């Protein structure tokens, strides 16, 4: 029988990218303690935050056919039609877009929303507006992926840098196959991910909903499910 230990709910694995930053934070903290103890405690808190930012927890990824999961931890900040990034060459027709905003306290490891073959990866430099704003999709630095699923349709997922973010990482290449929930990239220090749904597919999320990357369902492909209706309490 598999069992989760209590410590596993607190201590999470750290993504290798974190090893570029956490030791630096720790070294500075030692120096701050030497200068003045109260500064040292502040540095210690920032060191723990840095580790927490780069955490990379395991996720229970659903494997039911046709489920499209959230590519990021965070909150649903936008739902509505929008034209996908022009650099992917998918045409000017608007598609339903779901945006997940990540604060500096969310896990920033990005996961594939659905299984398929990556047909295009396109990076575009840009500005660094607050990622929760609608114009961030057009003006901010971004990296877009087109994923072709089994029925030939394409899902678009876009990494968007935010006000604090200054580095988008994507280790996925065109021609590569991804599994649902597989890690494909990371954005450092606050950002957003957009998912563009195929025509006729309705979102199963609501504005303000909290999402968990690789677990929370955004949509159901191949099922005639109406858009989700929700209330806030």
N, C-alpha and C positions, 0 to 999 in steps of 0.2 A: 504494500500500500504506500502510495506517495503522499507525503505530508509536508506542509509548509511550516517552517520554524518561525517563532515569533521574531527572531532577529532579522529574518528575511523581509519583514514588512518595513524595516527601518534602514538597514544597510543594503544598498544596491550596488551592482557592478558599475564601474566607471568606464566610459568610452575611452579608447587609447588616446584620442585627441586631448583629453583632460590632462595627460601627463606632461603636456607642454606648458600648462598653466599652474596646476596645483602646487608643484614643487617651488615655483617662483613665489607664489602667494605665501607658502610656508616659510621660505627663506626670509622674505620681507618681514613676516610676523616675528621671527626670532630677533631681527634687528630692532623692531619696534619695542619688543619687550625689554631689550637692552637699553633703549633710549628712555622709555617711560612706560610703566606697566599698563596704565589704562589704554594707551595706543596699541599695545600688544594684544589686549583682549579684543579690540576692534579688528585687528588684523586676523586674529584667530577666527572670528565670526565670518570674515570675508573669505578665508580659506575654506571653511566648511561650506559656504555658499558656492564657491567655485567647484568643489567636488560635487555638490548637489546639482549644479547646473549641468555637468557632464555625465550625470548618472545615465545608465543604459539598462533599465530593468527588463526582465523577460516579460513577454506578453502572451496571453491566451488567445491566439489568433483563430477566429472561426474559419472552418474549411468548407462550409456549405457552399455549393456552387452558386455563383452569381452575386455573392455578397461583396459590396464595396465598402471598405473600412476607412476610417480616418487616417490620413498620413501623418498626423501630428497630434500631440497633446495640446490642449488649450480650449478656447471658447469659440463657438460659431459666431462670427461677427458680421457676415454678409451672406445673403441668399438671394439669387436673382439672375436674370439673363445677362451675359456679357460675351464679348468677342474674345476667343482664345488668343494667346500671343501670336502676333503675325509671323514671327520667325519660325514657327512650326509649319507654316504653309497650309493651314487647315481651312482657309477661306474666311469670309467676313460674316458668316451667319452666326448670330449669338447662340450660345449654349447655356444651359443652367449651370451656374457657378455656386459652389459652396466654399466659403473662406473660413479657415480656422486660425485664429490669432493666438500666438504664443507669447506670454510674458516672460520676463527674465527668470521667473520661478518655475516655469514648465520644463519638462524634459525636451531637449531640442534634437534628438535623433529622429530622423524622418523615415517613414516606412511606406512601402508600396501599397496603394489602396486596393489593388486587385492583381491577380496573376495574369501575366501576359508577356509579350515580347516588346522590348523598347525599340521603337522605330526611329526616334529622333531625340536628341538632347541638344538644347540651344541655350547658351548663356548670353545675357545682354546686360552691359553695365548701365548704371542709372543713378538716381538720387537716393536719399535716405529719409523720406518722409515717414511719419508714424505709420506703421504697418496696418493699423486698424482702419485707416482711411481708404475710401474706395479708389482714390487716385493712385494709391501705392501700386495697384496692379499694372498701371500703365507707365508710371514715372520711375519707380524704384528699380534698383538692381534686382535681377531675377535670373532664375535658371529653370527652364521648362522641359518637361519630359512628355512624350507621347507614348502610350502603352497600348498595343494592339491586343485585344482579348480574343478568345476562341472563335467568336462569331464574326470577326473582322472589324468590329467597331473599335473606336479609339477612346481611351480615357486620358485626359490631360491633367497632369499635376505640376504645379508651379511653386518653386521655392522663391520667396520674396524677402529681401533684406528689409529691416526696419530702421527705426530711429537710432537704435544702439548697435544693431548688427553691422558688422563690417566684413564678414566672410561667409560666403555660401560654399559649402562643400558638397560635391556629388561624385561618388566613385562608381557610378553606373554608366555604361557606354552603349551606344546604338548596337543593336543585334543581340544584346544580352537578354536573357529571360529572367523574370522576377516572379517569386511566389508572393501570394497575398501576405502582407505584413513583413516582408523582408526589408531589412535596412538598406536604404539606397543613398542616404546623405545626411547632412547635419548643417545647421545654421547657428552661428555663434552670437549669443546675447540679444534675444528679442526679435521676433520676425513673424511671418505668416505663410501659410500654404493655401493655395487655391486648387480646387478640384473642379474640372469641367465635365459634366455628365453628357452621355450621348443623347441625342434627340429622343424624346418620349420617355426618358427615365426621370422619375420624380425623387427629390430629396426626402429622406426619412429622418431629418433633423429639424430643429427649430432654432431661431435666433437666441443666443445666450446659453445654449446647451453646452455642457462640459464634455469634451471629447478625450478619449484615450487612444493614442496611436496604436494601430494594429488590432484594436478590439471594438471600438464603437462603430456601429453601422451607419454609413452615410446614405447608401441607396441599395436597391436590389435590382440587379441587371437580369432581364429576361422574365421578370414577374410584373404583372399589371397592378402595381401597388400605387395608390394615389399618394399625393404629397402629404406628409405628416402634418397634422393639426395638433397644436399643444397650447397649454395655458401656463401662466407663471403664478406661482403661489408663494 
